[in-house]
Amino acid sequence: MSDGYEPYGAIAEQHRLVHLGCWAHCRRYFNDALQALPKNRRGPEQLPTRFIELIGQL
């Protein structure tokens, strides 16, 4: 398991490994999606907010 550093994918493929990404980097994309919403629309009902909460539980 690692971040999205591109050479890791080639190493995993070469050694026939399953490459897993890290949750912190995944969470960042949901946070970016949440920040793209107008402030008055950000709330617990929004999908990015729900995913951020679920990732936090992991």
N, C-alpha and C positions, 0 to 999 in steps of 0.2 A: 504494500500500500504506500502510495507516495502522492506528491503533488502532481501537477500537470506538466512537469519538465519533459519535453518531447523525447529526448534520448531514452527515457525509461521504457517507453512503448516498444522500441526496437529491441531492447535488452529482454523484455518480457517475451516478445515474439521469438527471439533467437533461442531462448531457453524453454520455450513452450510453457510459460507461466501465465497466470491470469493476473492482469494488471488492474488494481483497484485504485480509484481516485480517493482523495481525502474529503471528509465531510465539511471541513472548514472552507475549502475552495468551492465546493458545491453550494454551501450556504451563502457565499458571497454573491452568486448570481441571483438568488432569491432576494437578497437585500437590495441589489441594484434594481430589480423589478419593482420592489416596494417603493424605493426612492423615486422612481419614475412616475409614480402616481401623484396627483395633487394631494397636498397635505390633508385636506378635508375628506379625502376618500381612503386614507390609510386607517385600517382598523383590523380587529381580530377576524372579521369575516372574509378578508381578502386572502386569496390563495397563497401569495408569497408569505404572508404573516403566518398562516397555518403551517406551511412547510418549515419555516424558521423555528416554530415552536416544536414541531416533531423532531427536527434535527437536534434541537437542544435536549430533548428527552433521551436521545441515543447517547 
